[in-house]
Amino acid sequence: MPKIDVNQVAEILKRNDIDPALLRQIVEEMNQAVEPEVDEEKPPAVKKQFSILVSDPDNQLPEKAEFTGWVFQIPEDASVTSTTERIHKAAYEFNTTKKGRMMPAKTLADAIENIPAKAFKEQQVWVKTKAPVFVIRTDNLIPTEKTERDTRRGRSG
């Protein structure tokens, strides 16, 4: 619906010979209607932390090199171990809805991919990747020597 300025409405009413007292009353009501509500203060935004849930159904994390997982945000003061519990609660709530009864979430992947963001937000978990992403292991070290490839390209350092 197009928005129109209160002053433009007042000018249109003036041109159509509206009684000045009635015009003032209408303009005052319109100004009150468009005034922002100052009584309703928004609560401060929740500070969040990132969390990655790694998919390891066969319990192979130490031996395997590549895994998939999902990225989430949860409140900063919450334990990251509560992430799966929050997802479970969102799935239980979703499965009780009409849409959830028709297509229930049976696995975490089903829940993450198919449940609307609103259900997760109620449990204070925000899904950042609906599709699983690859998780790569690292030893967290940067080599001190140049690699052979860097030498061929003429890099120094």
Long-range contacts (C-beta under 8 A, 24 or more apart in sequence): 6-30, 6-31, 6-34, 46-75, 46-76, 46-124, 47-75, 47-76, 47-77, 48-73, 48-74, 48-75, 48-76, 48-126, 49-73, 49-74, 49-75, 49-76, 49-78, 49-80, 50-128, 51-80, 51-83, 52-135, 53-83, 53-84, 53-87, 53-108, 54-135, 55-108, 55-109, 55-132, 65-137, 66-134, 66-135, 66-136, 67-134, 67-135, 68-132, 68-133, 68-134, 68-135, 69-132, 69-133, 69-135, 70-112, 70-127, 70-128, 70-129, 70-130, 70-132, 70-133, 71-127, 71-128, 71-129, 71-133, 72-125, 72-126, 72-127, 72-128, 73-125, 73-126, 73-128, 74-124, 74-125, 74-126, 75-124, 78-124, 83-125, 84-108, 86-120, 86-123, 86-124, 86-125, 87-111, 87-112, 87-120, 87-123, 87-125, 89-123, 90-115, 90-119, 90-120, 90-122, 90-123, 90-125, 91-115, 93-119, 93-122, 93-123, 94-119
